[in-house]
Amino acid sequence: MLDAFHLRLAPDMSSWLKTFLQKPKKGPKPSGNNATESSSSFPSSLPARSSGSLGSGLTASPKQASSASLASTNSSDSIRWSKPYDVCICHNEGDLDFVEQLVSYLETQPEHFRCFLQPRDAAPGAAVVTELCDAVQNSHCWVLLITPHFLTDPWCRYQMHHALTEAPMANGRTIPVLKDLDRKDYPRELRCIYYISVAIWETSFKQIRETLIRYLQELYQNTNGKRLTRA
């Protein structure tokens, strides 16, 4: 496990975040305007911003971080809307209580993360394999809730392997969350990726939120940088 890190947002990042993080009700693009104490096992995959890096332990105040991540306007051409979902929650049905609370938390945050929850969002009567593959491909990030139920569920492991095929490197897209398991039971396939360990539910929810924000920031900056280069 790594030392605790916190999300650091420089003041000059607030303007592009305001045009980046905004949730539409449905569909890949929005149609109009809508209105901590945590530690994480995830290493920072982002470069240093302003002074210090995300893994340095330097943090913005909760008020500053909240205002910087809250969107007041929509950006219909943002890379965020290129996929229908921000995050897919991969889990066994035996862990549905935890997952439903996580989804409720993420969807009611200022960023209004778009979550794919299979019992709610899967197409009725669709083939399981097709649904699992589509859920991964249609989401920017994937939370893998690693529990005893998960390890014995062949469909969960299938979805995990599919996510790793889509993004084999530990770049923040795959977010393992270890719950009710010893560290020795952490899947070998994920050993190159640090995990978030669930002790207090609320704390782990905050860690997942911070990881999603960091990945979407990186995605936005990389895409925006490429556009500027081509211009």
C-alpha positions in Angstrom: 0.0 0.0 0.0 1.2 3.5 -0.8 1.2 6.5 1.5 -1.9 8.6 1.6 -2.3 11.1 -1.2 -4.8 13.8 -1.8 -6.1 15.5 -4.9 -4.2 18.7 -5.6 -5.9 21.2 -7.9 -4.0 24.4 -8.9 -6.2 27.6 -9.1 -5.5 28.0 -12.8 -7.1 24.5 -13.5 -10.5 25.7 -12.3 -11.5 27.2 -15.6 -11.1 24.1 -17.7 -12.6 21.9 -15.0 -15.7 24.1 -15.0 -16.1 23.4 -18.7 -15.3 19.7 -18.3 -17.1 18.1 -15.4 -20.9 18.2 -16.0 -23.3 15.4 -16.3 -26.1 15.1 -18.9 -29.1 13.1 -18.0 -28.6 10.6 -20.9 -26.5 10.2 -23.9 -22.8 11.0 -24.6 -23.2 14.7 -24.8 -25.0 17.2 -22.6 -27.8 19.3 -24.1 -28.0 22.2 -21.6 -26.7 23.8 -18.4 -27.0 21.9 -15.0 -26.4 23.2 -12.1 -11.3 15.4 3.2 -10.0 13.0 5.0 -8.9 10.2 2.7 -6.1 8.0 1.8 -5.7 5.9 -1.4 -3.7 2.9 -2.5 -3.5 4.3 -6.0 -0.2 5.8 -7.2 -0.3 9.1 -9.0 -0.1 8.6 -12.8 -0.2 12.3 -13.5 2.7 14.7 -14.0 3.5 17.4 -11.4 1.2 20.4 -11.5 2.2 23.8 -10.4 4.4 23.1 -7.4 4.7 19.5 -6.3 3.0 16.3 -7.7 -0.2 14.6 -6.7 1.7 12.1 -4.7 3.6 14.7 -2.7 1.0 15.0 0.1 0.4 18.7 -0.7 -3.4 19.3 -0.8 -5.8 21.9 -1.7 -8.4 22.9 0.9 -11.7 20.9 0.7 -13.5 24.2 -0.3 -11.0 24.9 -3.1 -11.1 21.4 -4.4 -14.9 21.3 -4.4 -15.2 24.7 -6.2 -12.5 23.7 -8.8 -14.3 20.4 -9.6 -17.8 21.8 -9.8 -18.9 22.6 -13.3 -21.0 25.7 -13.9 -21.2 25.3 -17.7 -21.3 22.5 -20.2 -18.6 21.7 -22.8 -20.3 19.6 -25.4 -17.1 18.8 -27.2 -15.3 17.5 -24.1 -13.7 14.1 -24.5 -15.6 13.1 -21.4 -18.8 12.8 -23.5 -17.2 10.4 -26.0 -18.4 7.5 -23.9 -21.8 7.0 -22.3 -20.4 6.3 -18.8 -17.6 7.7 -16.7 -17.3 4.5 -14.7 -18.4 0.9 -14.8 -18.8 -0.9 -11.5 -17.8 -4.6 -11.8 -19.1 -6.6 -8.9 -20.8 -9.8 -7.8 -24.5 -9.6 -7.0 -23.7 -10.6 -3.4 -22.1 -7.2 -2.9 -24.9 -5.2 -4.4 -25.7 -3.3 -1.2 -22.2 -1.7 -1.1 -22.2 -1.0 -4.8 -25.6 0.7 -4.8 -24.4 3.0 -2.0 -21.2 3.7 -4.0 -23.2 4.5 -7.1 -25.6 6.8 -5.2 -22.6 8.6 -3.7 -20.8 9.1 -7.1 -23.9 10.2 -9.0 -24.8 12.8 -6.3 -21.4 14.4 -6.2 -20.8 17.8 -7.9 -19.3 16.0 -10.8 -22.4 13.9 -11.3 -20.4 10.8 -12.4 -22.3 8.6 -14.9 -22.1 5.1 -13.5 -22.9 1.8 -15.3 -24.6 -0.5 -12.8 -25.5 -3.8 -14.5 -28.8 -4.6 -12.6 -30.1 -1.2 -13.5 -28.5 -0.3 -16.8 -28.1 -3.6 -18.7 -30.4 -4.2 -21.7 -33.1 -6.7 -20.7 -32.6 -10.1 -22.4 -29.2 -9.2 -23.8 -26.4 -11.8 -23.8 -24.3 -11.7 -20.7 -21.0 -11.6 -22.6 -22.1 -8.8 -24.8 -23.3 -6.8 -21.9 -20.1 -7.2 -20.0 -18.0 -6.2 -23.0 -20.2 -3.3 -23.8 -20.1 -2.0 -20.2 -16.3 -2.0 -20.3 -15.9 -0.4 -23.7 -18.6 2.2 -23.0 -16.9 3.5 -19.8 -13.8 5.6 -19.2 -12.9 3.8 -15.9 -13.7 0.5 -14.2 -14.1 -0.1 -10.5 -13.4 -3.8 -9.7 -15.0 -4.6 -6.3 -12.7 -7.5 -5.3 -14.5 -9.6 -2.6 -14.8 -13.3 -1.9 -17.9 -13.3 -4.1 -16.0 -11.6 -6.9 -13.1 -14.2 -6.9 -15.5 -17.1 -7.3 -17.6 -15.5 -10.0 -16.4 -16.4 -13.5 -18.3 -13.5 -15.0 -16.6 -11.0 -12.7 -13.2 -12.5 -13.6 -14.1 -12.3 -17.3 -15.0 -8.6 -17.0 -11.8 -8.0 -15.1 -9.7 -9.6 -17.8 -11.6 -7.7 -20.5 -10.8 -4.4 -18.7 -7.2 -5.3 -18.4 -7.1 -6.1 -22.1 -8.5 -2.6 -22.8 -6.0 -0.9 -20.6 -3.2 -3.3 -19.4 -1.1 -0.5 -17.7 -1.8 1.0 -14.3 -2.9 4.3 -15.7 -5.9 5.0 -13.4 -8.6 3.5 -15.6 -8.8 0.2 -13.7 -9.6 0.8 -10.0 -9.5 -2.3 -7.8 -11.3 -2.0 -4.5 -10.4 -4.7 -2.0 -13.2 -5.6 0.5 -13.4 -8.4 3.1 -10.2 -10.0 1.7 -6.6 -10.4 2.9 -3.9 -8.7 0.8 -2.6 -12.2 0.0 -5.8 -12.9 -1.9 -5.4 -9.9 -4.2 -5.6 -11.4 -7.8 -2.3 -12.0 -9.4 -3.5 -10.3 -12.6 -3.8 -7.0 -10.7 -0.5 -7.1 -8.9 0.8 -4.2 -11.0 -2.1 -2.0 -9.9 -2.5 -0.7 -6.4 -5.8 -1.1 -4.8 -8.1 0.9 -2.5 -8.8 -1.1 0.7 -12.3 -0.7 2.3 -12.2 -0.1 6.0 -14.7 2.7 6.3 -17.2 2.9 3.4 -17.4 6.6 3.2 -13.6 7.0 3.1 -13.2 4.5 0.3 -16.0 6.2 -1.6 -14.0 9.5 -1.4 -10.9 7.7 -2.6 -12.7 6.3 -5.6 -14.1 9.7 -6.4 -10.6 11.3 -6.3 -9.2 8.7 -8.5 -11.9 9.2 -11.1 -11.4 13.0 -11.1 -7.7 12.6 -11.6 -8.1 10.2 -14.5 -10.7 12.5 -16.2 -8.4 15.4 -15.7 -5.5 13.6 -17.4 -7.8 12.5 -20.2 -9.0 16.0 -20.8 -5.5 17.5 -20.7 -4.0 14.9 -23.0 -6.8 15.4 -25.6 -6.7 19.1 -25.3 -2.9 19.1 -25.7 -3.2 17.0 -28.9 -5.8 19.4 -30.3 -3.5 22.4 -29.6 -0.5 20.5 -31.3 -2.5 19.8 -34.4 -3.7 23.4 -34.5 
